Amino acid sequence: ILAHLERITDDHEFRKQVNTLTQKKNELQIQLDLATKTKEELAEELQKEKGWWGKWSIDKKK
């Protein structure tokens, strides 16, 4: 019985660790997505300022 209880406890702790790590992974993915989006937006603004955006848009439509 004690061995069974230990396995249950170990399994419960393992599941808690998996849940915690999964939650952290999800939070980091959200942060990464936001950082990537921000970087892309900044690159787009820089291209517009330098006039590359207009040329690229025109070339893309051809």
CHARMM internal coordinates of N, CA and C (Angstrom, degrees):
IC EDIT
DIST 1 N 1 CA 1.4634
DIST 1 CA 1 C 1.5274
ANGL 1 N 1 CA 1 C 109.95
DIST 1 C 2 N 1.3305
ANGL 1 CA 1 C 2 N 117.46
DIHE 1 N 1 CA 1 C 2 N -43.44
DIST 2 N 2 CA 1.4653
ANGL 1 C 2 N 2 CA 120.08
DIHE 1 CA 1 C 2 N 2 CA -179.46
DIST 2 CA 2 C 1.5252
ANGL 2 N 2 CA 2 C 111.64
DIHE 1 C 2 N 2 CA 2 C -62.91
DIST 2 C 3 N 1.3095
ANGL 2 CA 2 C 3 N 116.39
DIHE 2 N 2 CA 2 C 3 N -40.09
DIST 3 N 3 CA 1.4657
ANGL 2 C 3 N 3 CA 119.91
DIHE 2 CA 2 C 3 N 3 CA 178.34
DIST 3 CA 3 C 1.5233
ANGL 3 N 3 CA 3 C 110.38
DIHE 2 C 3 N 3 CA 3 C -62.58
DIST 3 C 4 N 1.3189
ANGL 3 CA 3 C 4 N 116.31
DIHE 3 N 3 CA 3 C 4 N -40.24
DIST 4 N 4 CA 1.4599
ANGL 3 C 4 N 4 CA 120.96
DIHE 3 CA 3 C 4 N 4 CA 178.36
DIST 4 CA 4 C 1.5289
ANGL 4 N 4 CA 4 C 110.33
DIHE 3 C 4 N 4 CA 4 C -63.94
DIST 4 C 5 N 1.3311
ANGL 4 CA 4 C 5 N 116.81
DIHE 4 N 4 CA 4 C 5 N -43.56
DIST 5 N 5 CA 1.4660
ANGL 4 C 5 N 5 CA 120.87
DIHE 4 CA 4 C 5 N 5 CA 178.25
DIST 5 CA 5 C 1.5316
ANGL 5 N 5 CA 5 C 110.97
DIHE 4 C 5 N 5 CA 5 C -62.95
DIST 5 C 6 N 1.3251
ANGL 5 CA 5 C 6 N 117.03
DIHE 5 N 5 CA 5 C 6 N -38.84
DIST 6 N 6 CA 1.4622
ANGL 5 C 6 N 6 CA 120.44
DIHE 5 CA 5 C 6 N 6 CA 177.80
DIST 6 CA 6 C 1.5221
ANGL 6 N 6 CA 6 C 111.01
DIHE 5 C 6 N 6 CA 6 C -63.60
DIST 6 C 7 N 1.3376
ANGL 6 CA 6 C 7 N 116.01
DIHE 6 N 6 CA 6 C 7 N -41.57
DIST 7 N 7 CA 1.4678
ANGL 6 C 7 N 7 CA 119.47
DIHE 6 CA 6 C 7 N 7 CA 178.40
DIST 7 CA 7 C 1.5177
ANGL 7 N 7 CA 7 C 110.72
DIHE 6 C 7 N 7 CA 7 C -63.91
DIST 7 C 8 N 1.3273
ANGL 7 CA 7 C 8 N 116.36
DIHE 7 N 7 CA 7 C 8 N -41.78
DIST 8 N 8 CA 1.4675
ANGL 7 C 8 N 8 CA 120.01
DIHE 7 CA 7 C 8 N 8 CA 178.78
DIST 8 CA 8 C 1.5241
ANGL 8 N 8 CA 8 C 109.87
DIHE 7 C 8 N 8 CA 8 C -62.74
DIST 8 C 9 N 1.3359
ANGL 8 CA 8 C 9 N 116.38
DIHE 8 N 8 CA 8 C 9 N -44.96
DIST 9 N 9 CA 1.4609
ANGL 8 C 9 N 9 CA 120.81
DIHE 8 CA 8 C 9 N 9 CA 179.37
DIST 9 CA 9 C 1.5239
ANGL 9 N 9 CA 9 C 110.54
DIHE 8 C 9 N 9 CA 9 C -62.94
DIST 9 C 10 N 1.3378
ANGL 9 CA 9 C 10 N 116.44
DIHE 9 N 9 CA 9 C 10 N -45.64
DIST 10 N 10 CA 1.4604
ANGL 9 C 10 N 10 CA 120.25
DIHE 9 CA 9 C 10 N 10 CA 178.44
DIST 10 CA 10 C 1.5264
ANGL 10 N 10 CA 10 C 110.84
DIHE 9 C 10 N 10 CA 10 C -60.67
DIST 10 C 11 N 1.3247
ANGL 10 CA 10 C 11 N 116.66
DIHE 10 N 10 CA 10 C 11 N -42.91
DIST 11 N 11 CA 1.4599
ANGL 10 C 11 N 11 CA 121.36
DIHE 10 CA 10 C 11 N 11 CA 179.32
DIST 11 CA 11 C 1.5257
ANGL 11 N 11 CA 11 C 110.31
DIHE 10 C 11 N 11 CA 11 C -62.93
DIST 11 C 12 N 1.3277
ANGL 11 CA 11 C 12 N 115.64
DIHE 11 N 11 CA 11 C 12 N -42.48
DIST 12 N 12 CA 1.4684
ANGL 11 C 12 N 12 CA 120.04
DIHE 11 CA 11 C 12 N 12 CA 179.53
DIST 12 CA 12 C 1.5295
ANGL 12 N 12 CA 12 C 110.38
DIHE 11 C 12 N 12 CA 12 C -63.21
DIST 12 C 13 N 1.3342
ANGL 12 CA 12 C 13 N 117.25
DIHE 12 N 12 CA 12 C 13 N -44.25
DIST 13 N 13 CA 1.4660
ANGL 12 C 13 N 13 CA 121.34
DIHE 12 CA 12 C 13 N 13 CA 178.63
DIST 13 CA 13 C 1.5275
ANGL 13 N 13 CA 13 C 110.70
DIHE 12 C 13 N 13 CA 13 C -63.96
DIST 13 C 14 N 1.3211
ANGL 13 CA 13 C 14 N 115.95
DIHE 13 N 13 CA 13 C 14 N -40.71
DIST 14 N 14 CA 1.4619
ANGL 13 C 14 N 14 CA 120.29
DIHE 13 CA 13 C 14 N 14 CA 178.63
DIST 14 CA 14 C 1.5259
ANGL 14 N 14 CA 14 C 110.38
DIHE 13 C 14 N 14 CA 14 C -61.52
DIST 14 C 15 N 1.3191
ANGL 14 CA 14 C 15 N 116.14
DIHE 14 N 14 CA 14 C 15 N -45.24
DIST 15 N 15 CA 1.4697
ANGL 14 C 15 N 15 CA 120.12
DIHE 14 CA 14 C 15 N 15 CA 179.45
DIST 15 CA 15 C 1.5264
ANGL 15 N 15 CA 15 C 111.16
DIHE 14 C 15 N 15 CA 15 C -63.38
DIST 15 C 16 N 1.3310
ANGL 15 CA 15 C 16 N 116.72
DIHE 15 N 15 CA 15 C 16 N -38.92
DIST 16 N 16 CA 1.4654
ANGL 15 C 16 N 16 CA 120.03
DIHE 15 CA 15 C 16 N 16 CA 177.23
DIST 16 CA 16 C 1.5281
ANGL 16 N 16 CA 16 C 110.54
DIHE 15 C 16 N 16 CA 16 C -62.41
DIST 16 C 17 N 1.3346
ANGL 16 CA 16 C 17 N 116.04
DIHE 16 N 16 CA 16 C 17 N -42.69
DIST 17 N 17 CA 1.4603
ANGL 16 C 17 N 17 CA 119.77
DIHE 16 CA 16 C 17 N 17 CA 179.18
DIST 17 CA 17 C 1.5243
ANGL 17 N 17 CA 17 C 111.10
DIHE 16 C 17 N 17 CA 17 C -64.66
DIST 17 C 18 N 1.3216
ANGL 17 CA 17 C 18 N 116.23
DIHE 17 N 17 CA 17 C 18 N -42.05
DIST 18 N 18 CA 1.4647
ANGL 17 C 18 N 18 CA 120.20
DIHE 17 CA 17 C 18 N 18 CA 178.30
DIST 18 CA 18 C 1.5264
ANGL 18 N 18 CA 18 C 109.91
DIHE 17 C 18 N 18 CA 18 C -61.87
DIST 18 C 19 N 1.3271
ANGL 18 CA 18 C 19 N 117.02
DIHE 18 N 18 CA 18 C 19 N -44.86
DIST 19 N 19 CA 1.4616
ANGL 18 C 19 N 19 CA 120.49
DIHE 18 CA 18 C 19 N 19 CA 179.32
DIST 19 CA 19 C 1.5271
ANGL 19 N 19 CA 19 C 111.37
DIHE 18 C 19 N 19 CA 19 C -62.22
DIST 19 C 20 N 1.3272
ANGL 19 CA 19 C 20 N 116.26
DIHE 19 N 19 CA 19 C 20 N -42.84
DIST 20 N 20 CA 1.4624
ANGL 19 C 20 N 20 CA 120.43
DIHE 19 CA 19 C 20 N 20 CA 179.33
DIST 20 CA 20 C 1.5231
ANGL 20 N 20 CA 20 C 110.93
DIHE 19 C 20 N 20 CA 20 C -62.99
DIST 20 C 21 N 1.3285
ANGL 20 CA 20 C 21 N 116.41
DIHE 20 N 20 CA 20 C 21 N -46.50
DIST 21 N 21 CA 1.4634
ANGL 20 C 21 N 21 CA 119.91
DIHE 20 CA 20 C 21 N 21 CA 179.83
DIST 21 CA 21 C 1.5266
ANGL 21 N 21 CA 21 C 111.99
DIHE 20 C 21 N 21 CA 21 C -65.91
DIST 21 C 22 N 1.3148
ANGL 21 CA 21 C 22 N 116.73
DIHE 21 N 21 CA 21 C 22 N -36.96
DIST 22 N 22 CA 1.4636
ANGL 21 C 22 N 22 CA 120.45
DIHE 21 CA 21 C 22 N 22 CA 177.74
DIST 22 CA 22 C 1.5222
ANGL 22 N 22 CA 22 C 110.36
DIHE 21 C 22 N 22 CA 22 C -64.38
DIST 22 C 23 N 1.3215
ANGL 22 CA 22 C 23 N 116.40
DIHE 22 N 22 CA 22 C 23 N -42.33
DIST 23 N 23 CA 1.4623
ANGL 22 C 23 N 23 CA 120.70
DIHE 22 CA 22 C 23 N 23 CA 178.51
DIST 23 CA 23 C 1.5320
ANGL 23 N 23 CA 23 C 110.54
DIHE 22 C 23 N 23 CA 23 C -63.02
DIST 23 C 24 N 1.3250
ANGL 23 CA 23 C 24 N 116.88
DIHE 23 N 23 CA 23 C 24 N -43.48
DIST 24 N 24 CA 1.4662
ANGL 23 C 24 N 24 CA 120.22
DIHE 23 CA 23 C 24 N 24 CA 178.25
DIST 24 CA 24 C 1.5202
ANGL 24 N 24 CA 24 C 110.80
DIHE 23 C 24 N 24 CA 24 C -63.03
DIST 24 C 25 N 1.3388
ANGL 24 CA 24 C 25 N 116.78
DIHE 24 N 24 CA 24 C 25 N -41.68
DIST 25 N 25 CA 1.4662
ANGL 24 C 25 N 25 CA 120.74
DIHE 24 CA 24 C 25 N 25 CA 178.71
DIST 25 CA 25 C 1.5205
ANGL 25 N 25 CA 25 C 110.54
DIHE 24 C 25 N 25 CA 25 C -60.65
DIST 25 C 26 N 1.3276
ANGL 25 CA 25 C 26 N 116.20
DIHE 25 N 25 CA 25 C 26 N -43.56
DIST 26 N 26 CA 1.4592
ANGL 25 C 26 N 26 CA 120.42
DIHE 25 CA 25 C 26 N 26 CA 179.81
DIST 26 CA 26 C 1.5219
ANGL 26 N 26 CA 26 C 111.35
DIHE 25 C 26 N 26 CA 26 C -63.77
DIST 26 C 27 N 1.3356
ANGL 26 CA 26 C 27 N 116.69
DIHE 26 N 26 CA 26 C 27 N -41.32
DIST 27 N 27 CA 1.4613
ANGL 26 C 27 N 27 CA 120.41
DIHE 26 CA 26 C 27 N 27 CA 178.43
DIST 27 CA 27 C 1.5276
ANGL 27 N 27 CA 27 C 110.96
DIHE 26 C 27 N 27 CA 27 C -63.86
DIST 27 C 28 N 1.3300
ANGL 27 CA 27 C 28 N 116.63
DIHE 27 N 27 CA 27 C 28 N -41.94
DIST 28 N 28 CA 1.4619
ANGL 27 C 28 N 28 CA 120.29
DIHE 27 CA 27 C 28 N 28 CA 178.35
DIST 28 CA 28 C 1.5247
ANGL 28 N 28 CA 28 C 111.47
DIHE 27 C 28 N 28 CA 28 C -65.96
DIST 28 C 29 N 1.3280
ANGL 28 CA 28 C 29 N 117.09
DIHE 28 N 28 CA 28 C 29 N -36.70
DIST 29 N 29 CA 1.4637
ANGL 28 C 29 N 29 CA 120.14
DIHE 28 CA 28 C 29 N 29 CA 178.40
DIST 29 CA 29 C 1.5206
ANGL 29 N 29 CA 29 C 110.54
DIHE 28 C 29 N 29 CA 29 C -64.70
DIST 29 C 30 N 1.3393
ANGL 29 CA 29 C 30 N 116.58
DIHE 29 N 29 CA 29 C 30 N -40.18
DIST 30 N 30 CA 1.4646
ANGL 29 C 30 N 30 CA 120.47
DIHE 29 CA 29 C 30 N 30 CA 177.50
DIST 30 CA 30 C 1.5263
ANGL 30 N 30 CA 30 C 109.90
DIHE 29 C 30 N 30 CA 30 C -62.38
DIST 30 C 31 N 1.3364
ANGL 30 CA 30 C 31 N 116.54
DIHE 30 N 30 CA 30 C 31 N -44.81
DIST 31 N 31 CA 1.4614
ANGL 30 C 31 N 31 CA 120.16
DIHE 30 CA 30 C 31 N 31 CA 178.80
DIST 31 CA 31 C 1.5236
ANGL 31 N 31 CA 31 C 111.32
DIHE 30 C 31 N 31 CA 31 C -62.71
DIST 31 C 32 N 1.3196
ANGL 31 CA 31 C 32 N 116.44
DIHE 31 N 31 CA 31 C 32 N -40.75
DIST 32 N 32 CA 1.4594
ANGL 31 C 32 N 32 CA 120.51
DIHE 31 CA 31 C 32 N 32 CA 178.32
DIST 32 CA 32 C 1.5259
ANGL 32 N 32 CA 32 C 110.87
DIHE 31 C 32 N 32 CA 32 C -64.41
DIST 32 C 33 N 1.3242
ANGL 32 CA 32 C 33 N 116.90
DIHE 32 N 32 CA 32 C 33 N -43.23
DIST 33 N 33 CA 1.4633
ANGL 32 C 33 N 33 CA 120.63
DIHE 32 CA 32 C 33 N 33 CA 178.43
DIST 33 CA 33 C 1.5208
ANGL 33 N 33 CA 33 C 110.85
DIHE 32 C 33 N 33 CA 33 C -60.45
DIST 33 C 34 N 1.3409
ANGL 33 CA 33 C 34 N 116.53
DIHE 33 N 33 CA 33 C 34 N -42.87
DIST 34 N 34 CA 1.4609
ANGL 33 C 34 N 34 CA 120.20
DIHE 33 CA 33 C 34 N 34 CA 179.22
DIST 34 CA 34 C 1.5243
ANGL 34 N 34 CA 34 C 110.95
DIHE 33 C 34 N 34 CA 34 C -65.65
DIST 34 C 35 N 1.3176
ANGL 34 CA 34 C 35 N 117.19
DIHE 34 N 34 CA 34 C 35 N -42.14
DIST 35 N 35 CA 1.4631
ANGL 34 C 35 N 35 CA 120.82
DIHE 34 CA 34 C 35 N 35 CA 179.57
DIST 35 CA 35 C 1.5233
ANGL 35 N 35 CA 35 C 110.72
DIHE 34 C 35 N 35 CA 35 C -64.49
DIST 35 C 36 N 1.3127
ANGL 35 CA 35 C 36 N 116.99
DIHE 35 N 35 CA 35 C 36 N -41.33
DIST 36 N 36 CA 1.4578
ANGL 35 C 36 N 36 CA 121.16
DIHE 35 CA 35 C 36 N 36 CA 179.64
DIST 36 CA 36 C 1.5178
ANGL 36 N 36 CA 36 C 110.45
DIHE 35 C 36 N 36 CA 36 C -66.08
DIST 36 C 37 N 1.3083
ANGL 36 CA 36 C 37 N 116.36
DIHE 36 N 36 CA 36 C 37 N -43.46
DIST 37 N 37 CA 1.4551
ANGL 36 C 37 N 37 CA 120.48
DIHE 36 CA 36 C 37 N 37 CA 179.32
DIST 37 CA 37 C 1.5191
ANGL 37 N 37 CA 37 C 109.93
DIHE 36 C 37 N 37 CA 37 C -62.27
DIST 37 C 38 N 1.3095
ANGL 37 CA 37 C 38 N 116.74
DIHE 37 N 37 CA 37 C 38 N -44.35
DIST 38 N 38 CA 1.4535
ANGL 37 C 38 N 38 CA 120.73
DIHE 37 CA 37 C 38 N 38 CA 179.68
DIST 38 CA 38 C 1.5250
ANGL 38 N 38 CA 38 C 110.18
DIHE 37 C 38 N 38 CA 38 C -62.07
DIST 38 C 39 N 1.3192
ANGL 38 CA 38 C 39 N 117.03
DIHE 38 N 38 CA 38 C 39 N -42.02
DIST 39 N 39 CA 1.4613
ANGL 38 C 39 N 39 CA 120.99
DIHE 38 CA 38 C 39 N 39 CA 178.92
DIST 39 CA 39 C 1.5266
ANGL 39 N 39 CA 39 C 110.28
DIHE 38 C 39 N 39 CA 39 C -62.19
DIST 39 C 40 N 1.3222
ANGL 39 CA 39 C 40 N 117.10
DIHE 39 N 39 CA 39 C 40 N -42.59
DIST 40 N 40 CA 1.4624
ANGL 39 C 40 N 40 CA 120.76
DIHE 39 CA 39 C 40 N 40 CA 179.23
DIST 40 CA 40 C 1.5199
ANGL 40 N 40 CA 40 C 110.59
DIHE 39 C 40 N 40 CA 40 C -64.85
DIST 40 C 41 N 1.3263
ANGL 40 CA 40 C 41 N 116.25
DIHE 40 N 40 CA 40 C 41 N -41.73
DIST 41 N 41 CA 1.4633
ANGL 40 C 41 N 41 CA 119.70
DIHE 40 CA 40 C 41 N 41 CA 179.13
DIST 41 CA 41 C 1.5260
ANGL 41 N 41 CA 41 C 110.88
DIHE 40 C 41 N 41 CA 41 C -63.58
DIST 41 C 42 N 1.3320
ANGL 41 CA 41 C 42 N 116.64
DIHE 41 N 41 CA 41 C 42 N -41.63
DIST 42 N 42 CA 1.4584
ANGL 41 C 42 N 42 CA 119.87
DIHE 41 CA 41 C 42 N 42 CA 178.19
DIST 42 CA 42 C 1.5225
ANGL 42 N 42 CA 42 C 111.25
DIHE 41 C 42 N 42 CA 42 C -64.38
DIST 42 C 43 N 1.3074
ANGL 42 CA 42 C 43 N 117.00
DIHE 42 N 42 CA 42 C 43 N -39.89
DIST 43 N 43 CA 1.4662
ANGL 42 C 43 N 43 CA 120.56
DIHE 42 CA 42 C 43 N 43 CA 178.14
DIST 43 CA 43 C 1.5244
ANGL 43 N 43 CA 43 C 110.36
DIHE 42 C 43 N 43 CA 43 C -63.45
DIST 43 C 44 N 1.3132
ANGL 43 CA 43 C 44 N 116.58
DIHE 43 N 43 CA 43 C 44 N -40.32
DIST 44 N 44 CA 1.4629
ANGL 43 C 44 N 44 CA 120.71
DIHE 43 CA 43 C 44 N 44 CA 178.81
DIST 44 CA 44 C 1.5230
ANGL 44 N 44 CA 44 C 110.55
DIHE 43 C 44 N 44 CA 44 C -63.75
DIST 44 C 45 N 1.3335
ANGL 44 CA 44 C 45 N 116.86
DIHE 44 N 44 CA 44 C 45 N -43.83
DIST 45 N 45 CA 1.4623
ANGL 44 C 45 N 45 CA 120.32
DIHE 44 CA 44 C 45 N 45 CA 178.61
DIST 45 CA 45 C 1.5258
ANGL 45 N 45 CA 45 C 111.08
DIHE 44 C 45 N 45 CA 45 C -63.01
DIST 45 C 46 N 1.3171
ANGL 45 CA 45 C 46 N 116.70
DIHE 45 N 45 CA 45 C 46 N -41.27
DIST 46 N 46 CA 1.4600
ANGL 45 C 46 N 46 CA 120.69
DIHE 45 CA 45 C 46 N 46 CA 178.94
DIST 46 CA 46 C 1.5229
ANGL 46 N 46 CA 46 C 110.63
DIHE 45 C 46 N 46 CA 46 C -63.10
DIST 46 C 47 N 1.3189
ANGL 46 CA 46 C 47 N 116.54
DIHE 46 N 46 CA 46 C 47 N -42.14
DIST 47 N 47 CA 1.4631
ANGL 46 C 47 N 47 CA 120.11
DIHE 46 CA 46 C 47 N 47 CA 178.63
DIST 47 CA 47 C 1.5245
ANGL 47 N 47 CA 47 C 110.65
DIHE 46 C 47 N 47 CA 47 C -63.17
DIST 47 C 48 N 1.3195
ANGL 47 CA 47 C 48 N 117.24
DIHE 47 N 47 CA 47 C 48 N -40.62
DIST 48 N 48 CA 1.4661
ANGL 47 C 48 N 48 CA 120.61
DIHE 47 CA 47 C 48 N 48 CA 178.76
DIST 48 CA 48 C 1.5221
ANGL 48 N 48 CA 48 C 110.38
DIHE 47 C 48 N 48 CA 48 C -62.83
DIST 48 C 49 N 1.3424
ANGL 48 CA 48 C 49 N 116.36
DIHE 48 N 48 CA 48 C 49 N -43.45
DIST 49 N 49 CA 1.4577
ANGL 48 C 49 N 49 CA 120.56
DIHE 48 CA 48 C 49 N 49 CA -179.55
DIST 49 CA 49 C 1.5233
ANGL 49 N 49 CA 49 C 111.54
DIHE 48 C 49 N 49 CA 49 C -62.66
DIST 49 C 50 N 1.2804
ANGL 49 CA 49 C 50 N 117.23
DIHE 49 N 49 CA 49 C 50 N -36.44
DIST 50 N 50 CA 1.4662
ANGL 49 C 50 N 50 CA 120.97
DIHE 49 CA 49 C 50 N 50 CA -178.05
DIST 50 CA 50 C 1.5269
ANGL 50 N 50 CA 50 C 111.88
DIHE 49 C 50 N 50 CA 50 C -85.39
DIST 50 C 51 N 1.3128
ANGL 50 CA 50 C 51 N 117.18
DIHE 50 N 50 CA 50 C 51 N -4.37
DIST 51 N 51 CA 1.4488
ANGL 50 C 51 N 51 CA 120.78
DIHE 50 CA 50 C 51 N 51 CA 177.83
DIST 51 CA 51 C 1.5176
ANGL 51 N 51 CA 51 C 114.41
DIHE 50 C 51 N 51 CA 51 C 85.00
DIST 51 C 52 N 1.3093
ANGL 51 CA 51 C 52 N 116.80
DIHE 51 N 51 CA 51 C 52 N 1.33
DIST 52 N 52 CA 1.4587
ANGL 51 C 52 N 52 CA 119.96
DIHE 51 CA 51 C 52 N 52 CA -179.68
DIST 52 CA 52 C 1.5196
ANGL 52 N 52 CA 52 C 111.41
DIHE 51 C 52 N 52 CA 52 C -72.17
DIST 52 C 53 N 1.3091
ANGL 52 CA 52 C 53 N 116.22
DIHE 52 N 52 CA 52 C 53 N -30.39
DIST 53 N 53 CA 1.4620
ANGL 52 C 53 N 53 CA 120.21
DIHE 52 CA 52 C 53 N 53 CA -175.11
DIST 53 CA 53 C 1.5267
ANGL 53 N 53 CA 53 C 110.76
DIHE 52 C 53 N 53 CA 53 C -62.68
DIST 53 C 54 N 1.3206
ANGL 53 CA 53 C 54 N 116.35
DIHE 53 N 53 CA 53 C 54 N -45.25
DIST 54 N 54 CA 1.4561
ANGL 53 C 54 N 54 CA 120.00
DIHE 53 CA 53 C 54 N 54 CA -179.24
DIST 54 CA 54 C 1.5146
ANGL 54 N 54 CA 54 C 111.85
DIHE 53 C 54 N 54 CA 54 C -62.12
DIST 54 C 55 N 1.3300
ANGL 54 CA 54 C 55 N 116.16
DIHE 54 N 54 CA 54 C 55 N -45.45
DIST 55 N 55 CA 1.4622
ANGL 54 C 55 N 55 CA 119.86
DIHE 54 CA 54 C 55 N 55 CA 178.94
DIST 55 CA 55 C 1.5232
ANGL 55 N 55 CA 55 C 110.63
DIHE 54 C 55 N 55 CA 55 C -62.92
DIST 55 C 56 N 1.3224
ANGL 55 CA 55 C 56 N 116.88
DIHE 55 N 55 CA 55 C 56 N -44.31
DIST 56 N 56 CA 1.4632
ANGL 55 C 56 N 56 CA 120.80
DIHE 55 CA 55 C 56 N 56 CA 180.00
DIST 56 CA 56 C 1.5250
ANGL 56 N 56 CA 56 C 110.58
DIHE 55 C 56 N 56 CA 56 C -62.36
DIST 56 C 57 N 1.3439
ANGL 56 CA 56 C 57 N 116.63
DIHE 56 N 56 CA 56 C 57 N -42.07
DIST 57 N 57 CA 1.4683
ANGL 56 C 57 N 57 CA 120.44
DIHE 56 CA 56 C 57 N 57 CA -179.64
DIST 57 CA 57 C 1.5235
ANGL 57 N 57 CA 57 C 110.83
DIHE 56 C 57 N 57 CA 57 C -62.99
DIST 57 C 58 N 1.3168
ANGL 57 CA 57 C 58 N 116.50
DIHE 57 N 57 CA 57 C 58 N -42.34
DIST 58 N 58 CA 1.4674
ANGL 57 C 58 N 58 CA 120.56
DIHE 57 CA 57 C 58 N 58 CA -179.78
DIST 58 CA 58 C 1.5284
ANGL 58 N 58 CA 58 C 109.88
DIHE 57 C 58 N 58 CA 58 C -66.37
DIST 58 C 59 N 1.3341
ANGL 58 CA 58 C 59 N 116.39
DIHE 58 N 58 CA 58 C 59 N -46.31
DIST 59 N 59 CA 1.4661
ANGL 58 C 59 N 59 CA 120.26
DIHE 58 CA 58 C 59 N 59 CA 179.65
DIST 59 CA 59 C 1.5219
ANGL 59 N 59 CA 59 C 111.36
DIHE 58 C 59 N 59 CA 59 C -61.87
DIST 59 C 60 N 1.3105
ANGL 59 CA 59 C 60 N 116.67
DIHE 59 N 59 CA 59 C 60 N -36.71
DIST 60 N 60 CA 1.4622
ANGL 59 C 60 N 60 CA 120.61
DIHE 59 CA 59 C 60 N 60 CA -177.96
DIST 60 CA 60 C 1.5317
ANGL 60 N 60 CA 60 C 110.99
DIHE 59 C 60 N 60 CA 60 C -67.68
DIST 60 C 61 N 1.3363
ANGL 60 CA 60 C 61 N 116.90
DIHE 60 N 60 CA 60 C 61 N -33.20
DIST 61 N 61 CA 1.4659
ANGL 60 C 61 N 61 CA 120.86
DIHE 60 CA 60 C 61 N 61 CA -178.02
DIST 61 CA 61 C 1.5253
ANGL 61 N 61 CA 61 C 111.99
DIHE 60 C 61 N 61 CA 61 C -74.77
DIST 61 C 62 N 1.3234
ANGL 61 CA 61 C 62 N 117.28
DIHE 61 N 61 CA 61 C 62 N -20.12
DIST 62 N 62 CA 1.4760
ANGL 61 C 62 N 62 CA 120.33
DIHE 61 CA 61 C 62 N 62 CA -177.55
DIST 62 CA 62 C 1.5027
ANGL 62 N 62 CA 62 C 112.06
DIHE 61 C 62 N 62 CA 62 C -71.50
END
COOR INIT
IC SEED 1 N 1 CA 1 C
IC BUILD
